[in-house]
Amino acid sequence: MKKTISFRLFFTVLWRSICQVFCFIGKLFGYKDESTYAKVVWRISATCLTALLALFTFCVLYAFVTEAIIPKWTEFRIQKYAWENTYISNRIVFQQNYWEKESRIYDKAAKKVLLKDVDWVVTSSDNDSLAVFAQAGKRGYLDRFTGEVRIPAVYSRAWIFSEGLAAVEKDGKLLFIDHTGKTVIDKSLEVHHEMSAYVFHDGYCLIKNPIDGKIGLIDRKGDWALMPEYLDVRKVDSLWIVEKGNGEEAILDNGMKTILPFAKADYSVTDEAIFATLQDHTICRYSLKGELVDNSYITYVEPITYQTDKLYYGTVKKYDEEGNVESEVIDTEPYYTQAVARCRRYQAEYGWYGLMSSEGVVITPPAYCTITAIDKDLYLCQDEEGHGVLLNSKGKRIESR
């Protein structure tokens, strides 16, 4: 029957063996086993040698684990898990290794590193073949499908390609280049610190004046299609909304022709119409060509209820599994009945209401944040600050007594 050798048994046998060796050596020098001195010397010597042997064994194991086991295991873990992939195309990826603080462009099909020490890569939304990358504080462009650098990283700032052109900053100037890196627009423009991107949409690019922050549009030749005179310029579908500093807005088509002139209104554009929200919260609806369709556009209408003096007792019903009434208990507390007021409440701009007759005639403009019916022909209308007035069903103010 096999006997299991424990850790304790192993070192006990080892220690006794070392003691016997020292006993043998001691006898050669004239020491005798019976003497107390010899036993103490041998045991101390054996204990020290055992400790040294254990320390040596630990050092050998530590060196083996740290020099052989851990590096191999760590290398496997890094190669398999540490690279975070961002796909540039089907086979080309931007990889970041947070363990080693490395980044690179990698061809997964060829299993080949194409470019090292890349800070970041950004591709265009229209799937342009060139992607902008950053390396050593500079920007350049690489081919998304091959990973090859097409335009070296020589620019202090660069943006994605849009409609075949890309904006870059070099020597403090804003330039536009083509896919070969050739400058096609150089109009002594400067980059504004608040502009997040310079891209073309339907042949135009937003440009902000670095002096006063006003916005304009340039065309693909670099000429001003819209001078930088506006507080805001935004594209919605095929139209442009431009805003002046005094709060007036206008609608322009893609040829910069006026569809709706400047007015104190907030314009919004959908696929079918243009909506103008005026200062009194009414909404006018226009066609996409600027023709007036409705001068009082209403989003919804609802009835208003008020509390009467009549009381009623409600009941609580209990149903069985088949939906039949098993029992019905009358409430102990009565409720006031509700009745429908004569006027309706309509909404134009979101959160702003007005009174409308049951026949659909607008009685008041949508100048109130809340409208509450007090009686059949009496309404409490309040503004955004909570100030209210009492109106009747004809919109006339009722003075409180």
C-alpha positions in Angstrom: 0.0 0.0 0.0 1.4 3.4 -1.0 2.1 5.9 1.6 1.3 9.6 0.9 4.3 11.8 1.3 3.2 15.1 2.9 5.1 18.4 2.8 5.9 18.1 6.5 7.2 14.5 6.2 9.4 15.5 3.3 11.2 18.3 5.2 11.4 16.1 8.3 13.2 13.4 6.4 15.4 16.0 4.7 16.3 17.6 8.0 17.2 14.3 9.6 19.3 13.3 6.6 21.2 16.6 6.9 21.7 16.0 10.6 23.2 12.6 9.9 25.6 14.1 7.4 26.7 16.6 9.9 27.1 13.9 12.5 29.3 12.0 10.1 31.4 15.1 9.5 31.6 15.7 13.2 32.9 12.3 13.9 35.7 12.9 11.5 36.8 15.9 13.6 36.5 13.9 16.9 33.0 15.0 18.0 30.9 12.3 19.7 27.1 11.9 19.3 26.6 11.5 23.0 27.9 15.0 23.8 25.3 17.8 24.2 27.6 20.2 22.4 27.8 18.1 19.4 24.0 17.6 19.2 23.4 21.4 19.4 26.0 22.2 16.8 24.7 19.5 14.4 21.1 20.6 14.8 21.8 24.3 14.3 23.9 23.5 11.3 21.3 21.2 9.8 18.6 23.8 10.4 20.6 26.6 8.7 21.4 24.3 5.8 17.8 23.3 5.5 16.7 27.0 5.5 19.3 27.8 2.8 18.2 24.9 0.7 14.6 26.0 1.0 15.5 29.5 0.1 17.5 28.3 -2.9 14.5 26.1 -4.0 12.2 29.1 -3.7 14.5 31.4 -5.7 14.8 28.8 -8.5 11.0 28.3 -8.6 10.4 32.1 -8.6 12.9 32.7 -11.4 11.3 30.0 -13.4 7.8 31.3 -13.0 8.7 35.0 -13.6 11.1 34.4 -16.4 9.3 31.6 -18.3 5.7 30.9 -17.2 4.4 34.5 -16.7 6.0 36.0 -19.9 4.5 33.3 -22.0 1.1 33.5 -20.4 1.1 37.3 -20.5 2.2 37.4 -24.1 -0.6 35.0 -25.0 -3.2 37.1 -23.1 -1.9 40.3 -24.7 -2.0 38.9 -28.2 -5.5 37.4 -27.8 -7.3 39.9 -25.6 -5.4 43.2 -25.2 -6.0 44.7 -28.7 -9.2 46.6 -29.1 -10.2 46.7 -32.8 -12.0 49.5 -34.6 -12.8 48.5 -38.1 -11.9 51.0 -40.8 -13.0 48.6 -43.6 -13.6 44.9 -43.9 -10.0 43.9 -43.4 -8.2 47.0 -42.1 -8.6 47.8 -38.4 -7.3 50.4 -36.0 -5.9 48.6 -33.0 -5.2 50.0 -29.5 -3.3 48.0 -26.9 -4.0 49.5 -23.4 -1.5 47.1 -21.7 1.4 48.3 -23.7 0.0 51.7 -24.6 0.5 51.0 -28.3 -1.8 51.7 -31.3 -1.4 50.7 -34.9 -3.1 50.1 -38.3 -3.4 46.3 -38.9 -4.3 44.2 -41.9 -6.3 41.3 -40.4 -6.4 39.3 -43.7 -2.6 39.5 -44.2 -1.9 39.6 -40.4 0.5 42.5 -41.0 1.1 45.7 -39.1 0.8 48.6 -41.6 1.4 51.6 -39.5 2.5 52.1 -35.9 2.0 54.7 -33.2 -1.3 56.0 -34.6 -3.3 58.1 -32.1 -6.7 57.8 -33.8 -8.6 57.2 -37.1 -11.9 58.8 -38.3 -13.8 57.7 -41.3 -16.3 59.8 -43.2 -20.1 59.1 -43.0 -20.4 58.9 -46.8 -17.8 56.0 -46.9 -15.1 58.0 -48.7 -12.1 55.9 -49.5 -9.7 58.1 -47.4 -9.8 58.3 -43.6 -8.0 60.9 -41.5 -5.5 59.7 -38.9 -3.4 61.4 -36.3 0.3 60.5 -35.6 2.8 62.4 -33.5 0.6 65.4 -33.2 0.0 65.7 -37.0 -2.8 64.6 -39.3 -2.8 62.8 -42.6 -5.0 60.5 -44.7 -4.8 56.7 -45.3 -6.7 54.4 -47.6 -9.5 52.6 -45.7 -9.3 49.5 -47.9 -5.5 49.0 -48.1 -4.2 50.8 -45.0 -1.7 52.6 -47.2 -0.9 56.3 -46.3 -2.1 58.4 -49.2 -1.4 61.8 -47.8 1.4 62.1 -45.1 0.7 63.4 -41.7 1.9 67.0 -42.2 -1.2 69.0 -41.1 -1.8 70.5 -37.6 -5.5 69.8 -38.0 -7.6 67.8 -40.6 -11.2 66.8 -41.2 -12.9 64.0 -43.1 -13.4 64.1 -46.8 -16.9 65.2 -47.9 -18.0 65.4 -51.5 -14.4 64.8 -52.6 -12.8 67.6 -50.6 -11.2 67.7 -47.1 -10.4 70.7 -44.9 -6.9 70.9 -43.4 -5.1 73.5 -41.3 -1.4 74.2 -42.2 0.6 77.1 -41.0 -2.5 78.7 -39.5 -4.4 78.6 -42.8 -7.6 76.8 -43.6 -7.2 74.9 -46.9 -9.2 72.4 -48.8 -7.4 69.5 -50.6 -8.4 66.7 -53.0 -7.6 62.9 -52.8 -4.1 63.5 -54.1 -3.3 66.1 -51.4 -3.4 68.9 -53.9 -4.7 72.2 -52.5 -7.8 73.2 -54.4 -9.1 76.0 -52.2 -6.8 78.6 -50.7 -8.7 81.8 -49.9 -6.7 83.0 -46.8 -9.4 81.5 -44.5 -8.7 80.7 -40.8 -10.0 78.0 -38.5 -12.4 79.1 -35.9 -11.8 77.5 -32.5 -15.5 76.7 -32.0 -16.0 74.9 -35.3 -16.0 71.2 -34.8 -15.9 70.3 -38.5 -15.5 71.8 -42.0 -17.5 69.6 -44.4 -19.4 70.1 -47.6 -23.2 69.5 -47.9 -24.8 69.8 -51.3 -21.9 71.9 -52.5 -21.5 74.3 -49.5 -19.4 74.4 -46.4 -20.0 76.4 -43.3 -17.3 79.0 -42.5 -17.2 81.0 -39.3 -15.5 84.4 -39.2 -12.6 84.1 -36.7 -13.1 87.8 -35.7 -16.8 88.2 -34.9 -18.0 84.5 -35.1 -20.5 85.2 -37.8 -21.3 82.3 -40.2 -21.4 82.1 -44.0 -21.2 79.5 -46.8 -18.5 78.9 -49.4 -19.0 76.9 -52.6 -16.6 74.2 -54.0 -14.5 76.9 -55.6 -14.0 78.7 -52.3 -16.2 81.7 -53.3 -18.7 83.1 -50.8 -22.2 81.8 -51.6 -23.4 83.4 -48.4 -21.3 86.1 -46.8 -20.4 85.5 -43.1 -23.1 87.8 -41.7 -25.3 85.5 -39.8 -25.6 84.3 -36.2 -26.6 80.8 -37.3 -26.9 78.9 -40.6 -28.3 75.3 -40.7 -29.3 73.0 -43.4 -32.6 71.1 -43.2 -33.3 68.7 -46.1 -32.9 70.8 -49.3 -33.4 74.2 -47.6 -31.2 76.5 -45.5 -32.4 78.3 -42.4 -30.4 81.5 -41.7 -30.7 83.6 -38.5 -29.7 87.2 -37.9 -28.5 88.6 -34.6 -31.9 90.3 -33.9 -33.8 87.0 -33.8 -35.1 87.1 -37.3 -34.9 84.0 -39.5 -35.3 83.4 -43.2 -35.6 80.3 -45.5 -33.3 79.9 -48.5 -33.2 77.2 -51.2 -30.0 75.4 -52.2 -29.3 78.1 -54.8 -29.4 80.7 -52.0 -32.6 82.2 -53.2 -35.1 83.4 -50.6 -38.1 81.1 -50.0 -39.4 83.0 -46.9 -38.0 86.5 -46.0 -36.6 87.4 -42.6 -39.2 87.6 -39.9 -39.3 87.2 -36.1 -40.2 83.6 -36.3 -38.7 80.2 -35.5 -38.7 78.1 -38.7 -38.8 74.3 -38.9 -38.8 72.2 -42.1 -40.3 68.7 -42.7 -40.5 66.6 -45.8 -43.8 68.3 -46.8 -44.0 71.8 -45.3 -42.3 74.7 -43.6 -43.6 75.8 -40.2 -43.1 79.3 -38.8 -43.7 79.7 -35.0 -44.4 83.4 -34.4 -43.8 85.4 -31.2 -47.4 85.1 -30.2 -47.0 81.3 -30.3 -49.2 80.9 -33.4 -48.0 78.7 -36.2 -48.2 79.3 -39.9 -47.8 76.5 -42.4 -46.1 77.0 -45.8 -45.4 74.8 -48.7 -41.7 74.0 -49.5 -42.0 76.7 -52.2 -43.0 79.4 -49.6 -46.7 79.5 -50.3 -49.0 80.1 -47.3 -51.2 77.0 -46.6 -52.5 77.8 -43.1 -52.1 81.0 -41.1 -53.2 79.3 -37.8 -51.9 75.8 -37.7 -53.2 73.8 -34.7 -51.6 70.7 -33.3 -54.6 69.3 -31.3 -57.9 70.2 -29.7 -59.4 68.7 -26.5 -62.5 69.3 -24.4 -62.3 70.9 -21.0 -64.2 69.6 -18.0 -65.1 71.4 -14.8 -66.4 70.4 -11.4 -70.1 70.8 -10.7 -72.0 71.1 -7.4 -73.7 67.7 -7.9 -72.4 64.8 -5.8 -72.5 61.1 -6.5 -71.3 57.9 -4.8 -69.0 55.6 -6.6 -68.9 51.8 -6.2 -66.2 49.2 -6.0 -66.9 46.0 -7.9 -65.3 42.6 -7.4 -65.2 40.2 -10.4 -64.8 36.5 -10.5 -62.4 34.6 -12.9 -65.1 34.7 -15.7 -65.6 38.4 -15.4 -68.9 38.3 -13.7 -69.6 40.8 -10.8 -69.5 39.0 -7.5 -70.1 42.0 -5.2 -70.4 45.7 -5.4 -69.7 48.1 -2.5 -70.7 51.8 -2.4 -68.0 54.3 -1.5 -68.5 56.1 1.8 -67.2 59.4 0.4 -69.1 61.2 -2.4 -67.6 62.7 -5.5 -68.4 65.8 -7.4 -69.6 65.1 -10.9 -67.7 66.5 -13.9 -69.2 68.3 -16.9 -67.9 69.5 -20.2 -67.4 73.3 -20.6 -68.7 75.2 -23.6 -65.2 76.0 -25.1 -62.4 73.7 -26.2 -58.7 74.0 -25.5 -56.3 74.0 -28.5 -52.6 73.9 -28.8 -50.4 75.6 -31.4 -46.8 75.8 -30.3 -46.0 73.0 -27.8 -47.1 74.0 -24.3 -49.1 77.0 -25.4 -53.0 77.0 -25.5 -55.9 79.0 -26.5 -59.7 78.9 -26.4 -61.8 77.6 -29.3 -65.5 77.3 -29.7 -67.2 74.0 -30.2 -67.8 75.1 -33.8 -64.0 75.4 -34.3 -63.8 79.2 -34.2 -60.6 80.5 -32.5 -61.5 82.7 -29.6 -58.1 83.6 -28.1 -54.5 83.3 -29.4 -52.4 80.5 -27.9 -51.0 82.8 -25.2 -51.5 80.7 -22.1 -49.6 77.8 -20.6 -52.6 76.4 -18.8 -56.4 76.8 -19.2 -58.7 75.5 -16.5 -62.5 75.5 -16.7 -64.2 76.8 -13.5 -67.7 76.7 -14.9 -69.5 76.1 -18.1 -68.8 79.6 -19.3 -65.8 80.6 -17.2 -62.1 79.8 -17.7 -58.9 80.5 -15.7 -56.1 81.2 -18.2 -52.5 81.4 -16.9 -49.2 82.5 -18.5 -45.8 80.9 -17.9 -45.2 82.9 -14.7 -48.5 81.7 -13.2 -50.4 85.0 -13.7 -54.0 84.3 -14.7 -57.1 86.0 -16.0 -60.8 84.9 -16.0 -62.3 84.7 -19.5 -65.8 83.8 -20.7 -66.6 81.7 -23.7 -66.4 84.8 -25.9 -62.8 85.5 -24.7 -63.8 88.6 -22.7 -62.1 89.3 -19.4 -64.2 88.9 -16.3 -63.2 91.2 -13.5 -63.2 89.6 -10.1 -65.3 91.2 -7.4 
